[in-house]
Amino acid sequence: MAIRVLLLILFIGFNFSIGVSAEGPLKAAFIRDHQLWIKEGDKELQLTTGQYVSSPKWSKDGQFIAYLAGKEEGGKSNLYIYDVKKKESYKPYPIIEQMK
């Protein structure tokens, strides 16, 4: 019984002693005036212009931001990927035209 209590104490102590730290500066992606922005430290950088942007999502490794962009709210929108290292956006899929 004493061994179980000791193991429980060690297990709880180990879980609370694990620290979390960021590998680099923290970044946030957000929408302002329907445009995609990124904030790193005290700096803010606008990533898009002239589009209606929504739904930004970070990749798990923090290298990419996926977002939807179109010409107007409620209209057609396309998926774009912003590469944080290359500082450029691209469409991961080609446009597929509907056949009439």
Secondary structure as UniProt FT lines:
FT   HELIX           2..17
FT   STRAND          27..32
FT   TURN            33..34
FT   STRAND          35..40
FT   TURN            41..42
FT   STRAND          43..46
FT   STRAND          52..58
FT   TURN            60..61
FT   STRAND          64..70
FT   TURN            73..74
FT   STRAND          77..83
FT   TURN            84..87
FT   STRAND          88..90
//
